Amino acid sequence: MIFVLGATGRIGRAVAALLAAPDPAPGGRDLVLVGRDSERLGEVAAGLPGPARTLVAADHAAAAREIRQARPAVVVNTLGGYAETAATIARACLPGGHYVDLANDIVALPRLLALHDEAVAAGSTLVTGAGFGVLATEALVVRLGQGRDTPAAVEVDALGSVALEAGALGSAYARTTVDVLATGGRRYRDGELGRERLARTVRHLSLPDGTSASSASMPVGELIAARLATQAPSVVATSGLAPTTPVARALLPAATALMGIAAVRRFTVRRLAGIPIKAAPRPRPHSWGHAVLRWADGSRAEGWLRTGDAMDFTAAVTAAVAARLAAGDGPAGAWTPARAFGAELATDAGAAFLPAALSPASR
Ligand SMILES: NC(=O)c1ccc[n+]([C@@H]2O[C@H](COP(=O)([O-])OP(=O)(O)OC[C@H]3O[C@@H](n4cnc5c(N)ncnc54)[C@H](OP(=O)(O)O)[C@@H]3O)[C@@H](O)[C@H]2O)c1
């Protein structure tokens, strides 16, 4: 049995559709869509390519109670707000059940990874960061560093391109944005995760398809994942979502200070969540992960990961992890995706490595 929490959301619906496709395993996947509105859950279930049951749970605590009772083999958590809620849901899967989420911030990732020993003792696999955010750069870093000693410095850049659906911005995205502003900037220096100004580092990158994009440093999960994968003492992570213009960057320290006030944070989340979004195609044909590893002897390795819409890739990664977990293929413990399943998870989810020599099949 696989539970998909947040099944009425954008990623939840897409993951459910991938997991509901006919499965070669005897008995299929026994998919359960979990959400807080029975009517909308029914609509999602009716649109799937295969059967799925529905289950109403008002919030993450109710979902955790349902998990403890029903003991699904795998729980896919697309609820967002991971820093506060992911550990509760992941713990409800123990012992023996497996868990995957799409967290991508520097508070949520370490909290989930801190459950490693509990998960090992319980024979469970917990995977966090199973989306474009983390895997697109983590898979590259793992590939580029394979067979080499510890690099002195690692730079990773995540440049997602996403088509917009019409509707409100939504609470999950609003909470993530406000959390990033409240956290402020971070990077690894001399092996320590230290504070710095948000968007301090700006990159203007020429992409392999001839287009260009800008990104700036942000406290994203890629930072944690790149450090874990390489142990490099210096790590900087940038994102195409960060503001890169001088005016916007100049306003960020004030925004960080304001978001330190809980009431302002709650107000901002409510206002942002309701902002209407017009449907729009993705701005660039490709989403890109980019990584540069530098060694003390002056050598360097650089690579790119190319995929289409970053949201589609995210859903494909989450579904691929859930399928592996359902098949019992995960190592016990708490992991980021490429450390659990290798860099080939990214190619299985539809991405390509550039240069092609990085690709698992051609090594
Ligand atoms: N790592 C990555 O690359 C990546 C990529 C995309 C998304 N994400 C993250 O994945 C999460 C989901 O994204 P999304 O675009 O699918 O968001 P979304 O469309 O807003 O969907 C969120 C889902 O969770 C439900 N939900 C939210 N808060 C809840 C709560 N307190 N209790 C119960 N249900 C709750 C919503 O229910 P209702 O439908 O009832 O509102 C909805 O079904 C977000 O945190 C996002 O930041 C990560």
Ligand as a Chemical Component Dictionary entry (heavy atoms), coordinates in Angstrom:
data_LIG
# 
_chem_comp.id                   LIG 
_chem_comp.type                 NON-POLYMER 
_chem_comp.pdbx_formal_charge   0 
_chem_comp.three_letter_code    LIG 
# 
loop_
_chem_comp_atom.comp_id 
_chem_comp_atom.atom_id 
_chem_comp_atom.alt_atom_id 
_chem_comp_atom.type_symbol 
_chem_comp_atom.charge 
_chem_comp_atom.model_Cartn_x 
_chem_comp_atom.model_Cartn_y 
_chem_comp_atom.model_Cartn_z 
_chem_comp_atom.pdbx_ordinal 
LIG N1  N1  N 0  12.233 19.786 -4.007 1  
LIG C1  C1  C 0  11.670 20.312 -5.082 2  
LIG O1  O1  O 0  12.280 20.487 -6.132 3  
LIG C2  C2  C 0  10.214 20.666 -5.045 4  
LIG C3  C3  C 0  9.526  20.886 -6.257 5  
LIG C4  C4  C 0  8.182  21.188 -6.193 6  
LIG C5  C5  C 0  7.546  21.283 -4.965 7  
LIG N2  N2  N 1  8.269  21.101 -3.822 8  
LIG C6  C6  C 0  7.623  21.190 -2.512 9  
LIG O2  O2  O 0  6.647  20.176 -2.424 10 
LIG C7  C7  C 0  5.552  20.647 -1.676 11 
LIG C8  C8  C 0  4.263  20.468 -2.495 12 
LIG O3  O3  O 0  4.295  21.321 -3.637 13 
LIG P1  P1  P 0  2.992  21.543 -4.527 14 
LIG O4  O4  O 0  3.393  22.459 -5.628 15 
LIG O5  O5  O -1 2.358  20.245 -4.852 16 
LIG O6  O6  O 0  2.074  22.356 -3.476 17 
LIG P2  P2  P 0  0.494  22.501 -3.465 18 
LIG O7  O7  O 0  -0.049 22.416 -4.849 19 
LIG O8  O8  O 0  0.182  23.702 -2.638 20 
LIG O9  O9  O 0  -0.008 21.168 -2.693 21 
LIG C9  C9  C 0  0.155  20.991 -1.326 22 
LIG C10 C10 C 0  -0.777 19.868 -0.887 23 
LIG O10 O10 O 0  -0.635 19.676 0.528  24 
LIG C11 C11 C 0  -1.880 19.900 1.152  25 
LIG N3  N3  N 0  -1.630 20.590 2.422  26 
LIG C12 C12 C 0  -0.903 21.715 2.609  27 
LIG N4  N4  N 0  -0.852 22.020 3.906  28 
LIG C13 C13 C 0  -1.546 21.053 4.550  29 
LIG C14 C14 C 0  -1.858 20.811 5.912  30 
LIG N5  N5  N 0  -1.445 21.638 6.891  31 
LIG N6  N6  N 0  -2.597 19.727 6.227  32 
LIG C15 C15 C 0  -3.041 18.894 5.261  33 
LIG N7  N7  N 0  -2.783 19.083 3.949  34 
LIG C16 C16 C 0  -2.057 20.142 3.604  35 
LIG C17 C17 C 0  -2.720 20.733 0.211  36 
LIG O11 O11 O 0  -4.080 20.467 0.471  37 
LIG P3  P3  P 0  -5.267 21.335 -0.188 38 
LIG O12 O12 O 0  -5.345 20.890 -1.629 39 
LIG O13 O13 O 0  -6.446 20.930 0.607  40 
LIG O14 O14 O 0  -4.847 22.763 -0.028 41 
LIG C18 C18 C 0  -2.245 20.183 -1.130 42 
LIG O15 O15 O 0  -2.914 18.969 -1.402 43 
LIG C19 C19 C 0  5.866  22.113 -1.327 44 
LIG O16 O16 O 0  6.438  22.162 -0.048 45 
LIG C20 C20 C 0  6.896  22.511 -2.343 46 
LIG O17 O17 O 0  7.748  23.528 -1.844 47 
LIG C21 C21 C 0  9.579  20.780 -3.842 48 
# 
loop_
_chem_comp_bond.comp_id 
_chem_comp_bond.atom_id_1 
_chem_comp_bond.atom_id_2 
_chem_comp_bond.value_order 
_chem_comp_bond.pdbx_ordinal 
LIG N1  C1  SING 1  
LIG C1  O1  DOUB 2  
LIG C1  C2  SING 3  
LIG C2  C3  SING 4  
LIG C2  C21 DOUB 5  
LIG C3  C4  DOUB 6  
LIG C4  C5  SING 7  
LIG C5  N2  DOUB 8  
LIG N2  C6  SING 9  
LIG N2  C21 SING 10 
LIG C6  O2  SING 11 
LIG C6  C20 SING 12 
LIG O2  C7  SING 13 
LIG C7  C8  SING 14 
LIG C7  C19 SING 15 
LIG C8  O3  SING 16 
LIG O3  P1  SING 17 
LIG P1  O4  DOUB 18 
LIG P1  O5  SING 19 
LIG P1  O6  SING 20 
LIG O6  P2  SING 21 
LIG P2  O7  DOUB 22 
LIG P2  O8  SING 23 
LIG P2  O9  SING 24 
LIG O9  C9  SING 25 
LIG C9  C10 SING 26 
LIG C10 O10 SING 27 
LIG C10 C18 SING 28 
LIG O10 C11 SING 29 
LIG C11 N3  SING 30 
LIG C11 C17 SING 31 
LIG N3  C12 SING 32 
LIG N3  C16 SING 33 
LIG C12 N4  DOUB 34 
LIG N4  C13 SING 35 
LIG C13 C14 SING 36 
LIG C13 C16 DOUB 37 
LIG C14 N5  SING 38 
LIG C14 N6  DOUB 39 
LIG N6  C15 SING 40 
LIG C15 N7  DOUB 41 
LIG N7  C16 SING 42 
LIG C17 O11 SING 43 
LIG C17 C18 SING 44 
LIG O11 P3  SING 45 
LIG P3  O12 DOUB 46 
LIG P3  O13 SING 47 
LIG P3  O14 SING 48 
LIG C18 O15 SING 49 
LIG C19 O16 SING 50 
LIG C19 C20 SING 51 
LIG C20 O17 SING 52 
# 
